[in-house]
């Protein structure tokens, strides 16, 4: 028998629960959100064009999403294999590297924005 999809409200609640859990557990997420707030102020003060707003909105969503996925990976790894293991380390390091790559790209784009003015 086919399983019925969850109502939209319930799916939304699960998403909010995930955001709350990550916010409480991950200082990196809180730092990245603070950076997004500062970036919004910078864009407003410098009167950035719509394309820059769009670029930074997409970038911020990617960074926060990667951080959430990394948090999920770390939690699942810790749950199923709390001891140190070389393969678990690789999984965690790869998740962390994905966030690092996006944060580095973000810094490069910020520099491009500032120095293109």
C-alpha positions in Angstrom: 0.0 0.0 0.0 1.3 3.4 -1.0 2.2 5.7 1.9 0.3 9.0 2.0 2.4 12.2 1.8 2.7 14.3 4.9 0.6 17.5 5.0 2.6 20.6 4.0 2.2 22.0 7.5 3.9 18.9 9.0 6.7 19.0 6.5 7.2 22.7 7.3 7.3 21.9 11.1 10.0 19.3 10.5 12.1 21.9 8.6 11.8 24.4 11.3 12.7 21.8 13.9 15.8 21.0 11.9 16.8 24.7 11.7 16.3 25.1 15.5 18.3 22.0 16.3 21.2 23.2 14.0 21.0 26.7 15.4 21.4 25.4 18.9 24.1 22.9 18.2 26.3 24.6 15.5 28.2 27.7 16.2 29.3 27.7 12.6 25.7 28.1 11.5 25.2 31.0 13.8 28.5 32.6 12.5 27.4 32.2 8.9 24.0 33.7 9.6 25.7 36.7 11.3 27.8 37.0 8.2 24.7 37.0 6.0 23.2 39.8 8.2 26.4 41.9 7.8 26.3 41.2 4.1 22.8 42.5 3.8 23.8 45.7 5.5 26.8 46.0 3.2 24.6 45.5 0.1 22.1 48.1 1.4 24.7 50.7 2.3 26.5 50.3 -1.0 23.2 50.3 -2.9 24.0 47.1 -4.7 22.2 46.3 -8.0 19.6 43.6 -8.2 22.0 41.1 -9.7 24.3 41.3 -6.7 21.4 40.9 -4.3 20.4 37.8 -6.3 24.0 36.4 -6.3 24.3 36.9 -2.6 20.9 35.5 -1.8 21.7 32.3 -3.7 25.2 32.1 -2.2 23.8 32.5 1.4 21.2 29.8 0.7 23.9 27.5 -0.5 26.2 28.1 2.5 23.4 27.6 5.0 22.1 24.6 3.2 25.6 23.0 3.1 26.0 23.7 6.8 22.7 22.0 7.5 23.6 18.9 5.4 27.0 18.8 7.1 25.3 18.9 10.5 23.0 16.1 9.4 26.0 14.0 8.2 27.9 14.6 11.5 24.9 13.6 13.6 24.2 10.5 11.6 27.9 9.4 11.8 28.0 10.0 15.5 24.8 8.1 16.1 25.7 5.0 14.1 29.5 5.0 14.8 30.4 7.1 17.9 34.0 5.8 18.0 36.7 7.2 15.8 36.8 5.5 12.5 38.7 6.4 9.3 35.7 6.2 7.0 33.6 8.2 9.4 36.3 10.8 9.5 36.3 11.0 5.7 32.5 11.5 5.6 32.7 14.3 8.2 35.7 15.9 6.6 34.0 15.9 3.2 30.9 17.5 4.6 33.1 20.1 6.3 35.1 20.7 3.0 31.8 21.4 1.1 31.0 24.1 3.6 34.6 25.5 3.3 34.4 25.6 -0.5 31.2 27.6 -0.4 32.5 29.9 2.2 35.7 30.5 0.2 33.6 31.2 -2.9 31.5 33.6 -0.9 34.6 35.5 0.2 35.8 35.7 -3.4 32.5 37.0 -4.6 32.4 39.6 -1.8 35.9 40.8 -2.8 34.7 40.9 -6.5 31.7 43.0 -5.4 33.7 45.4 -3.3 36.6 45.9 -5.8 34.2 46.2 -8.8 32.8 49.4 -7.5 
